Amino acid sequence: MAAGQDAEFAALQSLLKAPSRDAVRQLCQECFSSPPAALGLLAQRACPDLAASLGETEQLVSALHNLTRHIVYHGLTRAEDILSLFPENFHQNLKNLLTKIILENISAWRNEAQASQISLPRLLDVDWRVDIKTSSDSISRMAVPTCLLQLKIQEDVALCGDSPVVSALTLELSKETLDTLLEGLGRIRDQLSAVANK
């Protein structure tokens, strides 16, 4: 949401019709937490409280959703940064109230946004064992040590719902392949350490 989008900020002025500050606070929280597809239903529920038409309420809910998401996405955590988004002619008390509400909720909203992101599967456990192959169709592969590496992986909770899927991946690695893997993991560790120390 760019600071120059006057139509969205004009829609926010409808919050002046709200019955109380708590009603504004509740609407801000619901607007942030609602996915874009659910904003229409939220507008229908909020319409009677605001004494506004459904069209005005839909614009308000959309503008409030965009504003709160913009602030969380850009990591704005100081009052000055949030206040600078509003146009100069915006209602001063409403601007201050919205900034206060956003600052009160920014940490929870950031956590909510991070929890709802689709992410890569998570490594839960690693198990390994060394085996010696004692029979093979090739004489050159007899009595060769190999490593069996089992990775337990949990799929992203956002994709799986309430019951996360845990799967096991088993790999057979020769000494050479294991050396290559360990060398690569060592480089990753070094890079992570270098980034963490900056």
Disulfide bonds with the S-S distance in Angstrom:
none
